[in-house]
Amino acid sequence: MSLYEITYILRPGLEDPQVTELSSHFSDVVKSSGGGEITIEPMGKKRLAYEIKKQREGHYICMKFNGPSDAAKEAIRQLRLHDDVLRALLIRD
């Protein structure tokens, strides 16, 4: 099992409860795929360096977890398919 870090950006129009709900949803995706020790760090709403999907700001969230590569692949797949996610990046530590 490796340590993974996924940083993703959510649409700026989302309210805090919606951001929390989406974070817990993606955390559940990791758990159901065999991941464990999940840490979610909301980094707040920040201005983007360039426009992504016609948006200039976004809610940044960093999720760290241990797990098999299948858990990381499934999480990044789900993130990229979701309409509220502007961008997602997966890093293996």
C-alpha positions as CSV (number, residue, x, y, z in Angstrom):
1,M,0.0,0.0,0.0
2,S,1.3,3.4,-1.0
3,L,0.5,6.9,0.3
4,Y,-1.4,9.0,-2.2
5,E,-2.4,12.7,-2.3
6,I,-5.2,14.0,-4.4
7,T,-5.7,17.7,-4.8
8,Y,-8.8,18.9,-6.5
9,I,-10.6,22.1,-7.3
10,L,-14.4,22.5,-7.0
11,R,-16.6,25.1,-8.6
12,P,-16.6,28.5,-6.7
13,G,-20.5,28.7,-6.7
14,L,-20.7,25.8,-4.2
15,E,-21.7,26.6,-0.6
16,D,-19.6,25.2,2.4
17,P,-22.1,22.4,3.1
18,Q,-22.0,21.2,-0.5
19,V,-18.2,21.3,-0.5
20,T,-18.2,19.2,2.7
21,E,-20.7,16.8,1.2
22,L,-18.6,16.3,-1.9
23,S,-15.4,15.8,0.1
24,S,-17.1,13.1,2.2
25,H,-18.5,11.5,-1.0
26,F,-15.0,11.2,-2.6
27,S,-13.6,10.0,0.8
28,D,-16.3,7.2,0.7
29,V,-15.2,6.3,-2.8
30,V,-11.6,5.8,-1.5
31,K,-12.8,3.7,1.5
32,S,-15.0,1.5,-0.7
33,S,-12.0,0.8,-3.0
34,G,-9.8,-0.4,-0.1
35,G,-8.2,2.9,1.0
36,G,-7.6,3.9,4.6
37,E,-6.3,6.6,6.9
38,I,-8.0,9.4,4.9
39,T,-7.1,13.0,5.8
40,I,-9.1,15.8,4.1
41,E,-7.6,19.3,4.2
42,P,-9.8,22.1,2.8
43,M,-7.5,24.9,1.6
44,G,-10.3,27.4,1.0
45,K,-11.4,29.4,-1.9
46,K,-8.5,30.7,-4.0
47,R,-8.0,32.5,-7.3
48,L,-6.9,30.3,-10.2
49,A,-3.7,31.2,-12.1
50,Y,-5.8,30.9,-15.3
51,E,-9.4,30.3,-16.3
52,I,-10.6,26.7,-16.1
53,K,-14.1,25.9,-17.5
54,K,-14.8,29.6,-17.5
55,Q,-14.1,29.9,-13.8
56,R,-11.5,32.3,-12.1
57,E,-11.8,30.9,-8.6
58,G,-12.3,27.5,-6.9
59,H,-12.4,25.6,-3.6
60,Y,-9.1,23.8,-3.2
61,I,-9.2,20.5,-1.3
62,C,-6.3,18.1,-0.5
63,M,-7.0,14.5,0.4
64,K,-4.3,12.1,1.6
65,F,-4.7,8.4,2.1
66,N,-3.1,5.0,2.2
67,G,-4.3,2.3,-0.2
68,P,-3.8,0.2,-3.2
69,S,-3.4,1.8,-6.7
70,D,-7.0,0.7,-7.6
71,A,-8.4,3.0,-4.9
72,A,-6.4,6.0,-6.2
73,K,-7.4,5.2,-9.8
74,E,-11.1,4.9,-8.9
75,A,-11.0,8.2,-6.9
76,I,-9.4,10.2,-9.7
77,R,-11.8,8.6,-12.2
78,Q,-14.8,9.7,-10.1
79,L,-13.4,13.2,-9.6
80,R,-12.8,13.7,-13.3
81,L,-16.4,12.6,-14.1
82,H,-18.1,14.9,-11.6
83,D,-19.4,18.2,-13.0
84,D,-18.5,20.2,-9.9
85,V,-14.8,19.3,-10.1
86,L,-12.8,21.7,-12.2
87,R,-9.4,19.9,-12.0
88,A,-7.9,17.0,-10.1
89,L,-4.3,15.9,-9.6
90,L,-3.0,12.6,-8.2
91,I,0.4,12.2,-6.6
92,R,2.0,9.1,-5.1
93,D,4.3,9.8,-2.2
